[in-house]
Amino acid sequence: MQSQNEAQARGANWLSNAGLRPTRQRVALASLLVGDGKDRHVTAESLYAASSKSGEPVSLATVYNTLRAFCEAGLMREITVDGSKSYFDTNTTNHPHFYWEDTAALTDAPVDQLVISQLPDTPEGAEVASVDVVIRLRRN
């Protein structure tokens, strides 16, 4: 089992590799996100709850601001579902997602099974920055 010190060291290293100053609150949140070396899909609210439970509580506003800073630094990607609910993914590679409607959970979908054969022509003066694929699922 990994110690809290190892998780904090991994979180601090994640921040410093991106050029972000490792403040106490950033390290606490980064440790929750990448401390065990696994990728995460979180909402601001779920990360806020995890930080409160961990004994390193931070305000919800700080969680939102920190997630935005992590995205701007390239540490995370924001995935929006339904135009209103944002998830933050520590896996920044291009890959599709499953959105489970019954649990409101976002999980990775197998990238090797996704085939996009053609995209529409872009308007003049524009280029495709990224293509986000979210496959909505419900249990039957």
CORRA-V808975 format. One record per backbone hydrogen bond with DSSP energy under -1.0 kcal/mol. NH is the residue of the N-H (numbers start at 1). CO is the residue of the C=O. If there is no record, write none. Layout:
# CORRA-V808975
NH/CO, NH/CO
This chain:
# CORRA-V808975
7/3, 8/4, 9/5, 10/6, 11/7, 12/8, 13/9, 14/10, 15/11, 16/12, 17/13, 19/16, 20/15, 23/21, 27/23, 28/24, 29/25, 30/26, 31/27, 32/28, 33/29, 34/30, 35/31, 37/34, 42/88, 47/43, 48/44, 49/45, 50/46, 51/47, 52/48, 53/49, 54/50, 56/51, 63/59, 64/60, 65/61, 66/62, 67/63, 68/64, 69/65, 70/66, 71/67, 72/68, 73/69, 74/71, 75/70, 77/89, 79/87, 81/85, 84/81, 85/81, 87/79, 88/42, 89/77, 90/40, 97/133, 98/107, 99/135, 100/105, 101/137, 104/100, 107/98, 109/96, 113/110, 114/111, 126/123, 135/97, 137/99
